[in-house]
Amino acid sequence: MNKKSDPAGLGLRLIAAQRLRAVLGGEHFAPLNAGELADGRDRALANRLITTALRRHGQIDLMIDELLDKGMPAKSGTFEAVLRLSLAQLVFLPDLGAHSALFLAVEAIKRDSKARHLAGLMNAMLRRAQSNSARYGLLEDELLLPQNFQDKWTAAHGTEAVAAFPEALLEGAPLDLTLKSNDADLISALGAERVLADTVRIESRDRPVDALPGYDDGQWWVQDAASALPARLLAAKPGGRVLDLCAAPGGKTAQLLKAGYDVTALDSDGGRLERLKANMTRVGYAPAVVEADATQYAPEALFDGILLDAPCSATGTFRRHPEVLWHRSASDIAGRVKLQQAIFAKARKWLESGGSLIYCVCSLEPEEGEEIAAWAQKTFAELELKPIAATELPGLEAAITPEGYVRTLPSMAPAGVSGGMDGFFIARFQRKN
């Protein structure tokens, strides 16, 4: 690519298209960082284009169905990704201008040897979209959620709650932090608002996370308000030995250490464990770290508490990862349920008499939450459910179910603070004496 001849804005468009193409192909979405796109304004714009295309995926699907009579061309390189970025700009980001959406889309396609023969098709589709942009801008928000999830979630969580999910998806997630100590001056410097316990929320910011006050000296870590709940609900004996299963990147590990437990952090992914170690070094904690498959692990001694944040579909994180809505299938979820049961069946053997076990998932799927908890109660006679009381979650009493589980939803306002929270399920068990 000859940078001297490239139109302004093309470089960031090409980088955004590659990232979106990877996500469409099944990869996990992560915003572009400074190493990938150095200029802060370009990076912000590229991430805005990508996230808009992902959040509006269902509506853009309908547009493409109308605009492309014969379906998406096969082996067409970045064609689909560039098309989705451009439709997102044309219809949902009018402040960026229609001309640049059309012009840069065609220029981007010309730079791709596998797609350049489709430059004419791209131009024609976008011009048709431009003429229909007013109508497309009024597409129903229900299109933002796949119908299969809408139906299942409505049955599980209620019509009113699910009706608010599209708004939560479009708004995205604010930045939640767990504080190492209750420092009012730090909260003020962060421009944050208290949410629940030691969780604070930053609605908007003008700098990257690692440039915020308190980052360098480890005064907080990033953790959604819902993700911070399970560790607080563990009822192990003070100072007891606690196993954090599937621990990376370490938010719950840090919470458990802050609470005074003797913590072992286990994960099967060496790369993620390196991230956990770096996070622990920054915040000044030193857990024992074990790299092992949770289904094969054999501890030398039993634990007073176990926190199992099980691998799951992660559908409860759609505010930050809208791609999960379109990547997850029924068979995919069923496979995760089998893994959750396998890990749970192993973990309960490692619990001391009277010990506390938390099972949690960042999933909205009953199969991964409520049904796992019910299965555990029927299957393991040595365990008893220890219901979570409303008094344990002041400001979030609505998340307590009649069974004594915790079920958070993206539509909930923790302690009345706007911005929602991840969808989480939490159940607490105790090994009988």
Steps between C-alpha positions, in 0.01 A plus 500: 500500500643838396430718800580825313211446261249369752195718568454628854321246714574198281767355726275481805220360283724217380607417856139513622393270217763243592394501864131472413573223250676302773204541735253400228715190456451403864771683691437677829464877461764720658523873427796616297787613722779754458737237367258427216398858421719766657299816441246534780232669289536246220484217751186640663332535161599151386369347823180702468443363150569141608284509812213665315514231231499231768223650713285559191580160352139379487373815332790499253415137418158615382652776288742259336217258425321780317804637320670177396274282289731201464651487846849588618764427234722205586872543569463877484761606754401806699188573293247414771693677775541819296133485402385471861724783615371722221134419564554573868642842410240584237199415711601531865793744500383784277735744671788329321359586157352288224760588237791360696309179568452435128836626379713327762309174466578480130862602559536234771362231270744603227788432742387138551602265219220259592230768498603769250290344225197581720566876521211575264264283702608673821435842349157402369393342831605798705327745270180300535550495876552876502169554324331279763696626800203675663294181491791286618556737789151419626544121502358337811738446790367146534720414201805558718442173687486161325147362518607178671655695787206737522258212540709312755590805705140621507391164638780500758528865602173666402373723224574829676864417570575370151329800340776712655786285367527676159551834673767344724671359191506835321617694805786262568665459838648772720835438667461333840793480742550309823694712750782358711410743776221747572669818380259790453770717343578234242131459415478874444817505288359218286173686452331182618174423677456244775290201396509200734747438786847573357383529137506843336387598152645739241235592244736678261873567480746684281799271539588128485459280806873487575515881514231535767593611854603211723584257220879503532495452876240223487215671681227327298429243232243489220202282590133524408265559793339158445834320473598643840206334679606131520819553704310715751246222551751224576444402863829324577654526845716810559852453368408162355650326199304595188527368145412738217420273206528631143655805664650709218517794455485526878232744612340251737843379612585855607168531685560176690850611599364837607253312721790330679478149354799277418433475126601254232419621149460226240455529125576273206614779266865592550467825309206613710688404816787726398247780477370407847854508641560844347171626642584365846843662489344836415249487787755359747357152563674162483269198469627150439460443126434162341477423129280191466187359342231532765362157409842341565625704797589310820564735796719385787251627760134594515374859484276698733348678203482457123392759247412343167446761229435236239576526127173598337330656198560850647168622358465723806790713374332612176528869594879473454507201269200526266648226283393235753141553386586369154779254583314280749291202393293248692761229444774737615314569825429128550872427474577760765236350732682167488828670589337694784361178647837327467687779680233530770508125564876519556499821702251386763742217596765757598282676757554464875207404721302819557677668210333747264477460121387773263392402150460787254485575128477822296218345302132575450428136413297301756680183389828644625361654817178397670501153344860431608412602856194274501705213356765543770241489778353176362834338425726570797347405834799637692419854382220725615388826345575803717248758378626853451296749701387842383690652792826380340440712189370838611408700193454188289225315682309452174771261382422245774279218371246307710749210516769721646706527183624827353391580144619836367387637165639768266182700558557532875623821665723399792419718800300719261811597299446517124711301257375147563717202588601167354260208506626265772378194687628414848415209732663420836543155647644363823649158564309333781687427824 
